[in-house]
Amino acid sequence: MTWRREYTHLTTATADAVWKRWTTPEDWAVDDPDLREATFPVPPRVGASGRVVNHGTPAQRFTFTELQPGVAMNFRIGLPGAVLSFPHRMRQTPNGLSVTHAVEISGPLALVFGPLVGRKIAAGLPAVVRLVTTNALADMAADARGE
């Protein structure tokens, strides 16, 4: 069983600028209002573990499962009877860079954790993707000014 939701946003930010936001732990809490802190080794590697702390919840350990610079990133958190994954994808289109963040819950208890955990995460995806792309554009402007 799998439960999945995603959100896609078009931007004029570059894939490199978005990739930098995805792979810099300090940027995660800036781009996700529900996240208090993220820690992981830089640069991240597939199989490397990190830790995230949401506001009001205990720390969660995660593992990177996919890292394709400028294309895709995914990490997962183990739940009892399920796996919580966060697939990220980007691709260039004629109208700009398409950036997608998803939440996916798989396993025997996916249909239980989807409504319990996934729905709240999914509700925040539009804000997170817009913050990632807006902050990527701000990073590009700062780089252009030499900051």
Secondary structure, DSSP 8 states (H G I E B T S, - for coil): -EEEEEEEEEESS-HHHHHHHHT-HHHHHHH-TTEEEEE--SS--TT-EEEEEETTS--EEEEEEEEETTTEEEEEEEETTEEEE--EEEEEETTEEEEEEEEEEESTTHHHHIIIIIHHHHHHHHHHHHHHHHHHHHHHHHHHTT-
